[in-house]
Every structure is written in structure tokens, then in C-alpha cells.
Amino acid sequence: MPWTELAVLVFLVAILVVALLVIGKRRMLHATRAELERLSAGAAIDLSSMHQVSFADLPDPVARYFRHVFVAPPQAAATRRYFQRGELRVDPKTKRWSRFTALYTVTENPPGFIWDARIEMAPLLHVRVRDSLIDGVGAGEVSLLSMIPLGRDRDVPELNTGALFRYLAEAVWHPTALLPEAGVSWQSVDDDRAVATLTVSGLSVSLEFRFNDIGEVVGIYTEDRFGRFDGKYIRYPWEGHFSDYREHDGVRIPFKGEVGWHLPDGWWLFWKGEIVDSGMGAIGRC
């Protein structure tokens, strides 16, 4: 093939790739806006209970946690947003990590979230992952270049409870969601552990929270969360760790975290990331 024809072919392929990326981004933005509207439609702020929060009847480590993280009186919000970046190891059999950026949008009344992530697989090649919990229904969608569907699942009992487990664990980024006033009940385990239980739309999950001496949540653990492995939902122990607490809008939250599964072949660290922005400025960054 003459080099001029090859150059034209390469040019046309490049135009096609750019066009797919543009179309994919527009499709992603449209779908994300629609999901955000669904998530926010029923969100409400209930400030009345926040003014009379009491930690007196809570287990000691939980009371210690709330006294530590709430620098100012707790403030409820209809919607919160966090921009994240980090790495994912999508296959436990390899050591390859893929970078991601994500927008995490969450509501507390009713509990729900959307995690919209762009995972870089190779130059000019990415996978879009959108996980959500809306009205007690969990959903997950994966697409190549944000436009070619690779997989989708919705309203499966194991997925629904798994999404609620995730919401409860990630509530450390917005601790008002862990207050009894938000529907969470606490049961003591020992001086450094307590179990939180949350019921939403008929779903109920319980998650162990682990605290350090100064009152920070440094870990979560459960043996009851289902994950999708080789196309099937299987229950394995699920564990996460949090660190790098900083003050943000009158509350101390962890800016770094990691989570993984205890599989029969050993520990699979699946996700590690950090918060790099929050609020309205986080929108549209991934």
C-alpha cells in the first residue's frame, strides 16, 4: 500500500476514534444527568433532628467517633458530591492496576448514590462504569468508550444489598448518614468495634466498623456481602480501610481508602483511591 493511502487510512481511523469518543462522552453525560435527576428527585433535607443530636446512648467507640469528626454541629444536605481518583485491579489473578476518575453523588434522605467512573485501559481506550443505588434498587453498567455496552445488571437481590453495604461503608465521607437520626442503629462489639445496621426499602444490612483510639473509622468488615465473580453472585468476606483524615466543611473525613475481598485464594485488593474535590466543583470532571 502506498504511504499516501496508508496516511489517509490512519487519518480516517483517527477521525473515527475521536468521533466515537465525542459521541460516547455525550451519551455518558446524558445518561449521568438522567440518573442524577432520578437520585435527587426524592432527596430532602431534614434539619430538625440535626439540632438535637445526642451521643449519650451510643456505644463508646461510636460516640467517640462522632465527637471527633463533627468539628461543628452536624449539618444535613440533600445531595453531596465527591470527585475521586485512584486505581482498580479488576482481575484478582493479575497485578495490573488501571487508573480511574469518578464522580460519587450521594443522598441521605432517602439513602442512595451514583458512582460514575472512567477507567483507563490503554491510550485512547477507556471503560465507563456506573454503579448506583436508587430507591432501594442497585444497578451496575459497564460500557466501552462510554457508548458500547459490555454488561448491565439491575434489581437483583444480591446486587441491591451489595449496593446498600457500599452506601453504608462509604458514609464515612458524609458522617451524618451514620447518625441514629439517619436510621442507623448501633450495637457494641468491644472498645474498638461496633456494628451498624441500616434498613432501606425492605433491605437490611449490618456492617462492622473499626475505630482507632482517637475516634477515626479505620476499617469496615462483613462476611455477608455478595460480589459478582465469573458471572455469578457469591458471598465472600469484604473489607475496607480508611486513612488521611482532614477537616472539610466542619467535619473530619478520610481522604484515602481501599477495599477488597477475602477470596479462597487470598486477599484481593480491588479498589484504592482518594477524594480530590467535593461539592459542585466536582461535577463534570471525569
C-alpha angles and dihedrals in degrees: 000000000000114000091242092058090046091051090051091049092050090048092051092048090050091051090049092051092048090048091052091050092051093046090046093051092049091048091048093049092049093049092044093051090050092051092046090052090052092048095047097040094085098029115122138177119233107187096164097082094042092069094060102043113152127188096188098104097043126102111271098252091048093049089047089052096052093045089052101045100041102075088167129024111293114271121201121216132190094223135010128192132198129184113214139187131186145105137293129203101202097181121052090204094064136055094220117125124199122205120236141183120201144179113220114197119183139179126195101195098073101011112244144128146189121211108193111184137177112206118197110222100167138336108309089359124103140157122221117216122188119183121178149170114203124164091347093306120120122208139177130191131181124190136173114237086357090284114060109077114231100168144342136186131177141174097004111150093233091047093047094053091041090056091049090051088053093048091052094048094047092049086094084084090060106024096186084079089065096055120108086240087065091056100265119135120200131210123188122239100172140314092299104031139058135168121234120204124196129180121197127171092342093313118117128188134174123205131185115232120201121207135194126221096272094052104262122140102238099169149011129204142180137162092202106070120110121219131186112252123172090344095309133097110240130174115237132158109275123202138178137185131206132198146152098065115198135172115258125171093341096314134089113232134169112257094194133051146157135196138189149152133261100227127183088258093051143271116344112196100202108170135026124169150135140227112249101169141007140190126033092329089069094066118107097010100117 
